[in-house]
Amino acid sequence: MSSPGPDEPVLEVLPEGVADRLDAPTRAVLADPGWKRLHPVTPVLRAWKVVAAVLAVVVGQNVDDLLRLELPGWVLTLAVLGGVLALALVGAGFSALSWRRTRYRIDNEGGVGAVHVERGILWRQQRRAQLDRLQAVDVVRPLLGRLFGLAELQLEVAGGSGSKVSLAYLKEEEAQRVRNALLAAAAGLVVAEGEEAPEAPQREVVEVPATRLITSTLKSGLTIGMVLVLVGIAVGCWFARSPTPLFGSAAVVLGLVSAVWQRFSTGFNFTVADSPDGLRLTHGLLEQRSQTVPPGRVQALRITQPLLWRRSGWWRVEVNVAGYSSESGSGSERSTTLLPVGTVEELGLVLGIVLPDLATEDRSALDVVRAGLTGSGTDGGFTTVPRQARWLDWISWRRRGYLTTDHAFLSRGGRVVRGLDVVPHARTQSLGLEQGPWQRRLGLASVRLHSTPGKVSPRVDHLAADVAARLLREQTQRARTARAGSGPERWMTR
């Protein structure tokens, strides 16, 4: 059996004696029931992916040769069907062997709850995900899986690339039961021996209407860009009197159409709920996803408003979560969206769950956020950039600025697309001071807050150099103090 690779979650050993201090009921939550296998239908759900991938490659590379074959239509049809059947059998056999060599278990080895997954045919691999590093738990129900009543359980663990642990596929009831047990163990919840961890109750906070989602998607920059590209291609075809420009731009068009569809499909039936075990997000059209982000796992947050959304008063919220740092493409769209489109009131409800400590002595949390969303200059107590910054940012320099509260750092900017970044002091990874050649001539500098990888990259550009240096020192101290007092990772034992 091979040892975990360099990208695997790191195995952390507790100091001697820690395991002995855990009480018996807590250990009962993670009592080792032995190794378990995934659902027997799993090979069927995986085989079609192998078949689709091979067919796409073979047909795509040999379509011209197939069309030139002088064979009767029925012979060609039988040959294609036979090839597909052979591929399906090979794919099913490989998937069945892979299923046979895959198993998982939950235990409390070393006093720290963990999920173990073993898989591999030629090369055996064992993964160990510690529950005190658990960032999020997702229950994913793909379209084909729903036909069999199956779901995939995805565990997002703080770590580098490849830190995700996936259990696909389980019965939906089993996936929910395992999710409840994992969240209870990660939270430090005590469950009597022999009893299952109950599912925490939830309170629905926001539900995004389908009409609003469709309208906001049509008014988004992605859709406008797609329309402009299509118009440009149509004009090119008209002048060239040939469809060649369309074929040459097929990849770009497909990419834009896919991005627009992904945004709509991901935001469909989007609901946000509050629960003792964290923030719960449910969404998806073809693939339904139920995400649970435990308290304190949001590393940074960005609120944006495109120009065409301004009249309706809509906002979009995206977040950085440590376990989702390796996601890209459609995966990033699914896992980093906290609210696809919402009103200011809905925004306040969501922020009250994720960042409940934004309020200051004289302003409520929503007033602080409003000043960051729509204000300019010193509105709301923001520190602004000096006048010479207009030479480097002549459109939105009046809106640029920052504000620090007792618990968070806020960075404001953007005139055409308004934006507000929020970073809890305790989640600041590091800070940096940047100064380009033009900034040096103007006496300016930029401060960047380093968060976990994701869509949110908090920074304040074009501050006066002395203000930027002071902010760097003060924010470093705030982050150090906040981390020291942030409490244990097991949030229900705080």
Number of C-alpha atoms within 10 A of each C-alpha: 9 8 10 15 12 10 11 20 22 18 12 9 10 11 9 8 10 11 15 10 8 12 10 13 15 19 23 19 26 25 17 13 9 10 13 12 17 18 16 13 16 20 22 16 19 19 20 16 13 17 20 13 10 15 15 10 10 10 12 10 11 10 10 10 9 12 10 8 9 8 11 8 9 9 10 15 12 11 12 12 12 12 14 16 13 13 19 19 14 15 21 21 15 17 20 19 14 17 23 16 14 21 17 18 18 25 20 20 16 16 19 20 24 25 19 17 21 17 17 15 13 7 8 14 16 18 22 21 25 23 26 20 21 26 23 27 23 24 24 25 22 19 14 13 22 16 9 13 14 25 28 21 25 19 26 26 26 25 21 18 15 18 23 23 20 14 19 22 26 23 19 20 12 15 22 17 15 17 21 19 21 23 25 26 26 24 24 21 18 18 20 13 14 10 9 15 21 11 16 13 10 15 12 12 14 20 19 20 15 14 10 14 21 15 11 23 20 15 15 18 15 16 18 14 12 19 15 12 16 16 12 14 21 15 13 16 15 12 9 11 10 11 13 13 17 17 11 11 13 12 11 14 18 12 12 17 15 13 18 19 14 19 21 20 19 24 27 23 17 25 20 22 19 21 18 17 22 23 24 24 23 21 22 21 16 14 15 21 23 17 22 23 23 24 21 19 21 23 22 30 26 23 22 20 23 19 14 16 18 14 7 11 13 21 23 20 22 21 23 26 27 25 28 29 24 18 18 13 9 13 13 16 18 21 23 22 21 26 24 23 26 23 16 16 13 19 21 18 17 22 19 15 17 19 21 13 16 23 19 14 7 8 12 13 17 18 16 22 24 16 19 29 23 18 19 20 16 17 16 16 14 22 18 23 25 18 13 17 22 14 12 14 14 11 12 17 24 21 25 29 27 25 19 22 16 14 18 23 22 24 24 30 26 20 17 13 14 21 23 25 25 25 27 25 25 19 22 24 15 15 17 14 17 14 17 11 10 12 21 11 9 16 17 24 25 21 22 17 21 18 21 22 18 20 20 22 17 23 20 22 27 28 27 20 20 12 17 23 16 11 18 19 11 12 19 19 13 20 21 16 13 19 16 9 9 13 11 11 19 20 18 16 11 10
